Amino acid sequence: MCSTSRGTKGAHAAGTAIGGIAMAVGAVLPIVLALPMDRRLAAFLGGATVVLAFGVWDDRRDLRPATKLLGSWLRFRWSCSSAK
Protein backbone atom coordinates (compact mmCIF):
# COMPACT_ATOMS: atom_id res chain seq x y z
CA MET A 1 0.00 0.00 0.00
CA CYS A 2 1.04 3.55 -0.60
CA SER A 3 0.57 6.35 1.91
CA THR A 4 -0.70 9.57 0.33
CA SER A 5 -2.60 12.66 1.37
CA ARG A 6 -5.80 11.03 0.06
CA GLY A 7 -5.43 7.97 2.29
CA THR A 8 -3.63 4.68 2.14
CA LYS A 9 -5.07 3.53 -1.18
CA GLY A 10 -5.44 6.81 -3.07
CA ALA A 11 -2.48 6.51 -5.42
CA HIS A 12 -3.26 3.00 -6.62
CA ALA A 13 -7.07 2.85 -6.59
CA ALA A 14 -7.62 3.02 -10.36
CA GLY A 15 -4.73 0.71 -11.22
CA THR A 16 -5.70 -1.83 -8.58
CA ALA A 17 -9.31 -1.96 -9.77
CA ILE A 18 -8.25 -2.49 -13.38
CA GLY A 19 -5.73 -5.13 -12.32
CA GLY A 20 -8.37 -6.95 -10.26
CA ILE A 21 -10.83 -6.94 -13.13
CA ALA A 22 -8.19 -8.23 -15.54
CA MET A 23 -7.23 -11.01 -13.13
CA ALA A 24 -10.88 -11.99 -12.63
CA VAL A 25 -11.52 -12.13 -16.38
CA GLY A 26 -8.30 -14.09 -16.90
CA ALA A 27 -9.31 -16.63 -14.25
CA VAL A 28 -13.00 -16.97 -15.16
CA LEU A 29 -12.92 -16.85 -18.97
CA PRO A 30 -11.06 -20.15 -19.47
CA ILE A 31 -13.39 -21.85 -16.98
CA VAL A 32 -16.49 -20.59 -18.78
CA LEU A 33 -15.12 -21.61 -22.17
CA ALA A 34 -13.95 -25.07 -21.07
CA LEU A 35 -16.76 -26.28 -18.81
CA PRO A 36 -20.46 -26.83 -19.47
CA MET A 37 -22.69 -24.39 -17.59
CA ASP A 38 -24.50 -25.98 -14.66
CA ARG A 39 -25.80 -24.80 -11.29
CA ARG A 40 -22.46 -25.21 -9.52
CA LEU A 41 -20.60 -23.21 -12.16
CA ALA A 42 -23.30 -20.53 -12.07
CA ALA A 43 -22.95 -20.38 -8.27
CA PHE A 44 -19.18 -20.03 -8.60
CA LEU A 45 -19.52 -17.26 -11.19
CA GLY A 46 -22.11 -15.44 -9.08
CA GLY A 47 -19.88 -15.60 -6.01
CA ALA A 48 -16.88 -14.45 -8.02
CA THR A 49 -18.91 -11.51 -9.33
CA VAL A 50 -19.85 -10.47 -5.78
CA VAL A 51 -16.20 -10.68 -4.69
CA LEU A 52 -15.09 -8.65 -7.73
CA ALA A 53 -17.77 -6.00 -7.17
CA PHE A 54 -16.83 -5.55 -3.51
CA GLY A 55 -13.13 -5.46 -4.43
CA VAL A 56 -13.65 -2.67 -6.95
CA TRP A 57 -15.91 -0.84 -4.50
CA ASP A 58 -13.26 -1.18 -1.78
CA ASP A 59 -10.56 0.15 -4.11
CA ARG A 60 -12.67 3.22 -4.86
CA ARG A 61 -14.15 3.97 -1.42
CA ASP A 62 -11.86 2.29 1.18
CA LEU A 63 -14.65 0.26 2.78
CA ARG A 64 -14.94 -0.41 6.48
CA PRO A 65 -14.22 -3.96 7.66
CA ALA A 66 -17.92 -4.52 8.47
CA THR A 67 -18.87 -3.76 4.85
CA LYS A 68 -16.20 -6.15 3.57
CA LEU A 69 -17.56 -8.81 5.92
CA LEU A 70 -21.03 -8.21 4.47
CA GLY A 71 -19.60 -8.81 0.99
CA SER A 72 -18.03 -12.08 2.12
CA TRP A 73 -21.30 -13.18 3.70
CA LEU A 74 -23.25 -12.32 0.52
CA ARG A 75 -20.79 -14.34 -1.57
CA PHE A 76 -21.18 -17.29 0.77
CA ARG A 77 -24.99 -17.09 0.72
CA TRP A 78 -25.07 -16.72 -3.07
CA SER A 79 -22.83 -19.73 -3.59
CA CYS A 80 -24.70 -21.93 -1.09
CA SER A 81 -28.18 -21.08 -2.30
CA SER A 82 -27.35 -21.28 -6.02
CA ALA A 83 -25.50 -24.60 -5.92
CA LYS A 84 -28.45 -26.64 -4.58
C-alpha positions, 0 to 999 in steps of 0.5 A: 500500500502507498501512503498519500494525502488522500489515504492509504489507497489513493495513489493505486485505486484506479490501477488496482481496480483495473488489475483486479478486473483483468485477473478476474476475467483471466481466471474466469474466462477459461473456466467458462469456455472449457466447462459446461454451464451448470448450477455449480458453475453458475454459483461459482460465477455469481460468487466471483462476481460479488467478490469482484464488485466488492473489491472494486468498490473497496478500491474506490471507497476504502470500505470499512471492515464490516462492509467487507464482511457483508460482501463475504457473507453475501458471496457465501450465501449466493454460492450456497443457495445457487448450488443446490 
